Amino acid sequence: GESLLVSAWIFLPVEVARASCRTGGLLESWLGWDPIRTHRVLRVATKWAAAAFPMVVLLGFLKNSSSTQHQHSLSQASFVLLLVIVATSISRVFSAIGDSLKKPSLRGVWMRRLLHAALVAIPVGLVVASVTGFHDTSLGFATRLHSTAVILTLAGFLFGCVVSVFPPQTNTRKTINRVDLCDTVETTKNELNCLELFADRTGDISDPSMACEDSFVGVRRFAGSLLMFVSAGCVLATWQTMIPGFDELCGMVLWVDPKTNISISVSRMMMAGAALALTWILSRDVASIVEASSQCVRGSNIGAQQAFSSIARYSTYATGICVTAMLLGIGWDRVQWLAAAMTFGLGFGLQEIFANFASGIIMLLERPVRPGDTVTVGGVTGIVTKIKMRATTITDWDCRESVIPNRSFITDKVSNWTLSNRVLRVIVRVGVAYGTDASKVQSLLLEIAQKQSKVLNTPAPQALFNRFGDSTLDFELWCYVASMEDFHTISHHLNMAIDQKFREHKIEVAFPQTDVHIRSIDASLTSTLSSSEVITSTRGGFGNRVAA
């Protein structure tokens, strides 16, 4: 029974490979392998399993039975024959894979040949060692090599699944719709470059596939690092009994804590180093994992992604440091007085920095301001692009980045234009001359607003006769747009349409007028003014009427 269990363990990766190579299996549907290649590998694996199964069962039976000279020779012969079958199967697998490749690169060909030679040389070397009298040693090496191959194959298969779920995208670049921007407003080349830079910083006009690709790169890097880390640990655990003095080295005591009587050995130091390495891997790519899980989902919120990413990164740092300190025997009772003294000193000397840090944590948790929001703080209006530990970056309409301390967002007055509702009201003020039909002006303004495609129907536009001005009848046109990006665009289009429509209907856009009455005048100017009683001047856009 135990020999069958050994056989099952040996043939487990072979059966997994055969199931993956079937038509429509994992290699074709997930990893994108060529069907011709998978069919050849499946055929070689099937023949190898049929030829090697009797040898594996025989080796398992002889290993657990009483050892005699006859059984030892039979075990050695079965082992040598099994290794010959393995070497032959490896050669045939590489031949099948190489024949199905289309135009392989020169570097890929040489790498494949070197790997082929190394994998074939291993069973050949074990055969030589077994024949020359080191049968038990070669058998132990073969067992551990098989376990190592299983671990590496499983790690490679898992990484391939991750790559298939988060694939790299080729020819992906950030784009911006130049036609829409040029239709919105006549921009020069420099203005268009500024708009592209603004879109690149805020992410509002950029291609969303690029943002997903950035997250996918981080996820693939995290998966590769984590699988490499775990695989190295499993391989080390597999080979530790074959390394002379490894157990003695791991058990060597470096120091003993007199209070807790905890012995810090080399193994605990290695575990602390592994904890730090794992903390670095997680903190480096945890933001990409959070963004990849939500960024490419329709309706996802960029602000929530950055908030969760920052909180997850800070939590990873704190957890990693605590675990490392625990493994090194550094308890809270050792550092509490030092932490209290440092907190007291830094609280007085760097209180502004600590206030900004605490404000940043509050902003991430409470989220009164999120990346992508349009805010006004301290006389600066723009779009929030980054929320960091100490300060927040705002990009204004001139494409300038302003770094605002986080404390200003908590203690000062902040206007968030897009916190809970992105709909904004656009107000266009216009004054017409006295004597103009007010009802006609109102109907024309409503007609102009209703023809704009980006003006919302709900709430409906309104044209209001606001007041009787000094020289004009003042009207206001209220329109609503879906986002801040359309605010200036709609204002421009409405002003252009009002000017054109009023010219067509002979409606005068009035300007301020001033009456100047002269009580006394020099006698030499009387003859000059005798030809006209009133002189009207419109210099500078104002109507000035002089009465003598």
ZAMARGU-4260 file (C-alpha; in steps of 0.2 Angstrom, whole numbers, plus 5000, padded with zeros to 4 digits):
<rodrens>
0) 5000/5000/5000 | 5014/5012/5004 | 5022/5009/4987 | 5006/5014/4979 | 5006/5030/4989
5) 5024/5034/4983 | 5019/5030/4965 | 5004/5042/4967 | 5015/5056/4973 | 5027/5054/4959
10) 5013/5053/4945 | 5003/5067/4952 | 5012/5081/4942 | 5012/5070/4927 | 4993/5067/4928
15) 4991/5086/4931 | 5002/5090/4915 | 4992/5077/4905 | 4975/5085/4910 | 4982/5102/4906
20) 4987/5097/4889 | 4971/5090/4883 | 4960/5099/4870 | 4952/5114/4878 | 4963/5111/4894
25) 4972/5124/4905 | 4987/5126/4894 | 4976/5131/4878 | 4962/5141/4887 | 4972/5149/4900
30) 4990/5150/4895 | 4987/5151/4876 | 4998/5137/4871 | 4997/5131/4853 | 4986/5115/4851
35) 5000/5106/4841 | 5012/5109/4855 | 5000/5103/4869 | 4995/5087/4859 | 5014/5082/4857
40) 5017/5085/4875 | 5002/5075/4880 | 5008/5061/4869 | 5025/5060/4877 | 5018/5061/4895
45) 5006/5047/4891 | 5020/5036/4884 | 5031/5040/4899 | 5018/5036/4912 | 5015/5019/4904
50) 5033/5015/4903 | 5038/5021/4920 | 5023/5015/4931 | 5030/4997/4934 | 5047/5004/4938
55) 5040/5016/4951 | 5029/5003/4959 | 5044/4991/4960 | 5055/5004/4968 | 5042/5008/4981
60) 5040/4990/4985 | 5058/4987/4987 | 5061/5002/4997 | 5049/4996/5011 | 5055/4978/5011
65) 5069/4970/5020 | 5085/4973/5010 | 5095/4959/5003 | 5108/4958/4989 | 5096/4952/4976
70) 5083/4965/4980 | 5097/4979/4981 | 5102/4974/4963 | 5085/4974/4957 | 5081/4991/4965
75) 5097/4998/4957 | 5092/4991/4940 | 5074/4998/4941 | 5081/5015/4946 | 5093/5016/4932
80) 5080/5011/4919 | 5068/5024/4926 | 5081/5037/4925 | 5084/5032/4907 | 5066/5034/4903
85) 5065/5051/4911 | 5080/5057/4901 | 5073/5051/4885 | 5056/5059/4889 | 5064/5076/4893
90) 5073/5075/4876 | 5056/5071/4867 | 5047/5085/4876 | 5059/5098/4872 | 5059/5092/4854
95) 5040/5093/4853 | 5040/5111/4860 | 5054/5117/4849 | 5046/5110/4833 | 5030/5119/4836
100) 5038/5136/4839 | 5037/5148/4825 | 5052/5159/4821 | 5060/5158/4838 | 5073/5171/4843
105) 5092/5166/4844 | 5092/5170/4862 | 5077/5159/4865 | 5085/5145/4855 | 5101/5145/4865
110) 5092/5146/4882 | 5081/5131/4877 | 5096/5121/4872 | 5105/5125/4888 | 5090/5120/4899
115) 5088/5105/4888 | 5106/5099/4891 | 5105/5103/4910 | 5089/5093/4913 | 5096/5078/4903
120) 5112/5079/4912 | 5104/5077/4929 | 5097/5059/4927 | 5113/5054/4918 | 5123/5060/4932
125) 5112/5050/4944 | 5114/5035/4934 | 5133/5036/4935 | 5132/5039/4953 | 5121/5024/4956
130) 5131/5012/4945 | 5148/5017/4954 | 5141/5013/4971 | 5132/5028/4977 | 5114/5021/4974
135) 5106/5027/4991 | 5113/5044/4989 | 5108/5045/4971 | 5090/5039/4976 | 5089/5052/4989
140) 5094/5066/4977 | 5082/5060/4964 | 5068/5060/4977 | 5072/5078/4982 | 5074/5083/4964
145) 5057/5077/4960 | 5050/5087/4975 | 5059/5102/4969 | 5052/5100/4951 | 5034/5098/4958
150) 5036/5114/4968 | 5044/5124/4954 | 5031/5117/4941 | 5016/5122/4953 | 5024/5139/4956
155) 5026/5142/4937 | 5008/5135/4934 | 5001/5147/4947 | 5011/5162/4940 | 5004/5158/4922
160) 4986/5158/4929 | 4990/5175/4936 | 4997/5181/4920 | 4981/5175/4911 | 4970/5184/4923
165) 4980/5200/4922 | 4987/5199/4905 | 5000/5212/4898 | 4992/5224/4885 | 5003/5229/4870
170) 5002/5245/4861 | 4993/5253/4875 | 4995/5272/4877 | 4986/5286/4885 | 4976/5296/4872
175) 4966/5311/4872 | 4952/5316/4860 | 4959/5331/4851 | 4944/5333/4840 | 4933/5336/4855
180) 4945/5348/4863 | 4947/5358/4847 | 4928/5359/4844 | 4926/5365/4862 | 4937/5379/4861
185) 4950/5386/4848 | 4966/5381/4856 | 4984/5383/4850 | 4997/5370/4850 | 5004/5375/4867
190) 4986/5375/4875 | 4982/5358/4868 | 4999/5351/4876 | 4993/5359/4892 | 4977/5351/4892
195) 4985/5334/4888 | 4996/5337/4903 | 4981/5341/4914 | 4972/5325/4908 | 4988/5315/4912
200) 4989/5321/4930 | 4970/5320/4934 | 4966/5304/4924 | 4949/5311/4918 | 4953/5311/4900
205) 4966/5297/4899 | 4963/5280/4892 | 4957/5269/4907 | 4966/5253/4899 | 4982/5261/4904
210) 4977/5263/4922 | 4972/5245/4922 | 4988/5240/4914 | 4998/5249/4928 | 4989/5239/4941
215) 4991/5223/4932 | 5010/5226/4931 | 5010/5227/4950 | 4999/5212/4953 | 5010/5201/4941
220) 5026/5208/4950 | 5018/5204/4967 | 5013/5187/4962 | 5030/5183/4955 | 5039/5189/4970
225) 5028/5180/4982 | 5028/5163/4973 | 5047/5165/4972 | 5048/5168/4990 | 5037/5153/4995
230) 5045/5142/4982 | 5063/5146/4989 | 5057/5142/5007 | 5049/5125/5001 | 5065/5120/4992
235) 5076/5125/5007 | 5065/5114/5018 | 5066/5100/5005 | 5085/5100/5004 | 5089/5104/5022
240) 5093/5086/5027 | 5105/5085/5013 | 5115/5100/5018 | 5129/5096/5031 | 5128/5106/5047
245) 5112/5116/5042 | 5102/5110/5057 | 5117/5115/5068 | 5118/5132/5060 | 5100/5136/5062
250) 5100/5130/5080 | 5115/5141/5085 | 5110/5154/5099 | 5116/5171/5096 | 5109/5179/5112
255) 5097/5176/5126 | 5085/5189/5133 | 5088/5189/5152 | 5070/5195/5156 | 5060/5184/5145
260) 5073/5170/5143 | 5070/5169/5125 | 5084/5162/5114 | 5087/5172/5098 | 5095/5159/5086
265) 5100/5160/5068 | 5083/5152/5063 | 5074/5166/5071 | 5085/5179/5063 | 5081/5171/5046
270) 5062/5171/5050 | 5064/5190/5055 | 5073/5193/5038 | 5059/5184/5029 | 5046/5194/5038
275) 5055/5210/5033 | 5056/5204/5015 | 5038/5199/5014 | 5033/5216/5021 | 5043/5225/5008
280) 5035/5214/4994 | 5017/5217/5001 | 5019/5236/5004 | 5027/5238/4987 | 5012/5231/4977
285) 4997/5231/4989 | 4991/5247/4980 | 4991/5238/4963 | 4981/5224/4971 | 4968/5235/4978
290) 4967/5245/4962 | 4967/5230/4950 | 4952/5223/4961 | 4941/5238/4958 | 4948/5250/4945
295) 4943/5241/4930 | 4925/5238/4937 | 4913/5250/4929 | 4907/5263/4942 | 4923/5261/4953
300) 4929/5277/4962 | 4947/5283/4961 | 4946/5291/4977 | 4941/5276/4986 | 4955/5266/4978
305) 4968/5278/4983 | 4961/5278/5001 | 4961/5259/5003 | 4978/5258/4995 | 4986/5270/5007
310) 4977/5262/5022 | 4983/5245/5017 | 5001/5251/5014 | 5002/5259/5031 | 4994/5243/5039
315) 5006/5232/5030 | 5021/5242/5037 | 5014/5242/5055 | 5011/5223/5054 | 5028/5219/5047
320) 5037/5229/5060 | 5028/5222/5074 | 5030/5204/5068 | 5049/5207/5065 | 5051/5214/5083
325) 5042/5200/5090 | 5053/5187/5082 | 5068/5196/5088 | 5062/5197/5106 | 5059/5215/5106
330) 5043/5217/5116 | 5033/5233/5120 | 5039/5234/5138 | 5057/5237/5130 | 5052/5252/5119
335) 5037/5260/5127 | 5048/5273/5137 | 5058/5276/5121 | 5042/5278/5111 | 5034/5290/5124
340) 5050/5301/5124 | 5051/5301/5105 | 5033/5305/5104 | 5034/5319/5117 | 5049/5327/5109
345) 5043/5325/5091 | 5026/5332/5096 | 5034/5349/5101 | 5048/5350/5088 | 5038/5343/5073
350) 5020/5346/5078 | 5016/5353/5061 | 5022/5338/5052 | 5012/5327/5064 | 4997/5337/5062
355) 4998/5335/5043 | 5000/5317/5045 | 4985/5315/5057 | 4975/5326/5045 | 4980/5315/5030
360) 4974/5299/5040 | 4957/5308/5044 | 4956/5313/5025 | 4958/5295/5020 | 4946/5288/5033
365) 4933/5302/5032 | 4936/5306/5014 | 4929/5324/5013 | 4941/5327/4999 | 4945/5313/4986
370) 4957/5312/4971 | 4948/5318/4956 | 4937/5331/4966 | 4937/5349/4962 | 4940/5359/4977
375) 4944/5377/4983 | 4955/5379/4997 | 4966/5394/5002 | 4961/5404/4986 | 4967/5389/4975
380) 4954/5380/4964 | 4958/5365/4955 | 4957/5346/4954 | 4965/5335/4968 | 4977/5323/4960
385) 4987/5316/4975 | 4984/5313/4993 | 5000/5309/5002 | 5005/5307/5020 | 5010/5325/5023
390) 5002/5336/5009 | 4989/5335/4995 | 4993/5340/4977 | 4980/5351/4967 | 4982/5355/4949
395) 4973/5371/4944 | 4967/5377/4927 | 4984/5384/4922 | 4991/5366/4924 | 5001/5371/4939
400) 5003/5359/4954 | 5000/5367/4971 | 5005/5357/4986 | 4993/5360/5001 | 4997/5354/5018
405) 4984/5341/5024 | 4980/5352/5039 | 4972/5365/5028 | 4959/5353/5023 | 4954/5349/5040
410) 4955/5366/5049 | 4952/5379/5035 | 4936/5382/5025 | 4936/5370/5010 | 4923/5370/4995
415) 4922/5354/4987 | 4912/5356/4971 | 4910/5337/4967 | 4909/5329/4984 | 4891/5321/4983
420) 4884/5329/4968 | 4894/5333/4952 | 4880/5343/4944 | 4885/5362/4943 | 4875/5377/4939
425) 4882/5389/4925 | 4876/5407/4926 | 4877/5418/4911 | 4873/5437/4914 | 4868/5448/4900
430) 4860/5466/4900 | 4850/5473/4886 | 4845/5490/4882 | 4829/5498/4889 | 4814/5497/4877
435) 4818/5479/4872 | 4804/5466/4873 | 4808/5456/4889 | 4798/5441/4885 | 4807/5439/4868
440) 4824/5440/4877 | 4818/5426/4889 | 4812/5415/4875 | 4828/5417/4865 | 4839/5413/4880
445) 4829/5397/4884 | 4830/5392/4866 | 4849/5394/4866 | 4851/5384/4882 | 4840/5370/4875
450) 4850/5368/4860 | 4866/5364/4869 | 4869/5345/4870 | 4878/5346/4887 | 4865/5356/4896
455) 4855/5345/4907 | 4836/5344/4905 | 4834/5340/4924 | 4835/5353/4932 | 4828/5363/4917
460) 4837/5379/4911 | 4829/5395/4918 | 4830/5413/4910 | 4826/5426/4924 | 4823/5444/4922
465) 4834/5449/4937 | 4833/5468/4939 | 4832/5485/4931 | 4849/5491/4930 | 4856/5509/4929
470) 4858/5507/4910 | 4852/5489/4906 | 4838/5476/4909 | 4848/5463/4918 | 4844/5444/4913
475) 4852/5428/4920 | 4852/5412/4911 | 4854/5397/4923 | 4860/5380/4915 | 4866/5364/4924
480) 4880/5353/4918 | 4885/5335/4923 | 4903/5339/4928 | 4916/5352/4931 | 4924/5348/4914
485) 4909/5355/4905 | 4908/5371/4915 | 4919/5382/4905 | 4915/5374/4889 | 4896/5378/4891
490) 4899/5396/4896 | 4909/5398/4880 | 4896/5391/4869 | 4882/5400/4878 | 4890/5417/4876
495) 4894/5414/4858 | 4876/5408/4854 | 4869/5423/4864 | 4879/5436/4854 | 4874/5428/4837
500) 4856/5426/4842 | 4854/5444/4848 | 4863/5451/4832 | 4850/5441/4821 | 4835/5448/4831
505) 4842/5466/4832 | 4843/5465/4851 | 4856/5478/4858 | 4867/5472/4872 | 4868/5488/4882
510) 4882/5496/4891 | 4883/5509/4905 | 4880/5527/4900 | 4884/5543/4909 | 4876/5561/4907
515) 4888/5575/4911 | 4880/5593/4913 | 4891/5608/4911 | 4886/5623/4921 | 4899/5635/4915
520) 4910/5635/4900 | 4924/5646/4893 | 4918/5659/4880 | 4931/5654/4867 | 4922/5637/4866
525) 4904/5644/4863 | 4907/5646/4844 | 4913/5628/4843 | 4898/5621/4852 | 4886/5632/4843
530) 4884/5619/4829 | 4878/5605/4840 | 4869/5606/4857 | 4874/5588/4862 | 4890/5578/4859
535) 4890/5559/4861 | 4906/5549/4864 | 4908/5530/4865 | 4926/5530/4869 | 4931/5515/4880
540) 4915/5506/4878 | 4905/5518/4888 | 4892/5531/4882 | 4896/5548/4888 | 4883/5562/4884
545) 4888/5580/4886 | 4875/5593/4887 | 4879/5612/4886
</rodrens>
